[in-house]
Amino acid sequence: MTTTLNIQNLKCGGCANTIVKRLSALNSVENVTVNNETSSVTFSYDNAKTLKNIKSQLKLTGYPVLGDKNALSTKAKSFVSCAIGRINS
């Protein structure tokens, strides 16, 4: 299955790089692409459990799905993830 999720806190290519690396490392997740203009991530996955894991990973790295809680601590995580993504690009 392929889906697109709108996410929060996406700012730049560093953020996108982190998201692609983190999601691509998950089992049964393929073809991860991030669109900075629409603040969205598109990917292929195999089942509902995998989708739940993807959403969890996004939140843990600071990019919760639109509509989910976006606390100050989550926003701080996105800044750290962004910096790491810039260094590793």
C-alpha positions in Angstrom: 0.0 0.0 0.0 1.1 3.5 -0.6 0.0 6.5 1.4 0.8 10.1 2.1 0.8 11.7 5.5 0.8 15.4 6.2 3.3 16.1 9.0 4.2 19.0 11.3 7.5 20.8 11.9 9.0 20.1 8.5 11.3 22.9 7.6 14.0 22.0 5.2 16.1 19.4 3.4 17.8 18.4 6.6 14.4 17.5 8.1 13.5 15.6 4.9 16.8 13.7 5.0 16.3 12.5 8.6 12.7 11.4 7.8 13.8 9.4 4.7 16.6 7.7 6.6 14.5 6.9 9.7 11.5 5.5 7.8 13.6 3.7 5.2 15.3 1.8 8.1 11.9 0.3 9.2 11.0 -3.2 8.0 8.4 -3.3 5.2 8.7 0.5 4.4 9.9 1.5 0.9 9.9 4.4 -1.5 10.0 7.1 1.1 9.8 10.6 -0.3 9.3 13.9 1.5 7.7 17.0 -0.1 8.8 20.2 1.8 6.3 22.4 0.0 3.3 20.4 1.2 4.8 19.2 4.5 4.1 15.6 3.5 5.8 12.2 3.4 4.8 9.4 1.0 5.8 5.8 1.3 4.8 2.2 0.6 4.1 -0.2 3.5 2.6 -3.6 4.0 0.0 -3.5 6.9 -1.7 -1.5 9.6 0.9 -2.4 12.2 3.7 -1.0 9.9 1.7 2.2 9.5 1.3 2.6 13.2 5.1 2.1 13.6 5.7 4.8 10.9 3.5 7.3 12.7 5.3 6.5 16.0 8.7 7.0 14.4 7.7 10.3 12.9 6.5 11.5 16.3 9.7 10.3 18.0 11.8 12.2 15.6 9.8 15.4 16.0 7.4 15.2 13.0 4.0 14.2 14.2 1.1 13.6 11.8 -1.0 16.7 11.2 -3.7 16.8 13.9 -1.6 14.9 16.5 -0.3 16.7 19.6 2.7 18.9 18.8 4.1 19.8 22.2 7.2 22.0 22.7 9.3 19.0 23.4 8.2 17.5 20.0 9.2 20.7 18.3 12.6 20.6 20.0 13.1 17.1 18.7 12.4 18.3 15.2 15.2 20.9 15.5 17.7 18.3 16.6 16.5 15.9 13.8 16.9 18.7 11.3 20.4 19.5 12.4 21.4 15.8 12.2 19.8 15.6 8.8 21.9 18.5 7.6 25.1 17.0 8.9 24.4 13.6 7.4 23.4 14.9 4.0 
